Amino acid sequence: MAEQAYEPRLKTEYRTSIRQAMKEQFGYTNEMQVPKLDKIVLNMGIGEAVQDSKKAGLAAKDLAMIAGQKPAMTRSRTSIAQFKLRENMVIGAKVTLRKDRMYEFLDRLITIALPRVKDFRGLKPTSFDGRGNFAMGLKEHIVFPEINYDEIDQMWGMDVIVATTAKTDDEARALLKQFQFPFTQA
């Protein structure tokens, strides 16, 4: 008997119901016209890494636990004397998630992390870039269940960018609403 391959819950939901709902809403004639999620980029900027280089490593370790893959360190391009920043210093970490890891992260973000955000009233439906990509920021990375609150020494903010294949913001907004993104009414 062949073992059944595991597929993330949101990926299955996209293939079974979301794609069909999008086809009906926008009148697509071809399956390939339907927008889909392309990638999710997680970014942590660590300004304190200028004074203490160990902080960048700690933040990268936390980001790796959240994303499930090793982050790439981001470095400064130029020197800025007022900030004591030298060229090529590590000032952050980022991860690009695709395919199954992307759907797994999105599921955890929507069902677990966002409801744990303090005073959360929903996501701004205007945070699109004009090309169908959505960006949001989190003030604390501890809302993810992978982070043990007792073991962290500092809380970092992070950016979450959801890139879609949608041509317009309206298509992308409709797609993310289908994925149960908690947008506020605007």
PyMOL commands that set and color helices and strands:
alter all, ss='L'
color gray80, all
select helices_A, chain A and resi 9-26+31-33+47-50+54-67+81-83+99-116+141-143+149-151+169-178
alter helices_A, ss='H'
color red, helices_A
select strands_A, chain A and resi 37-45+72-75+90-97+133-138+158-164
alter strands_A, ss='S'
color yellow, strands_A
deselect
rebuild
show_as cartoon
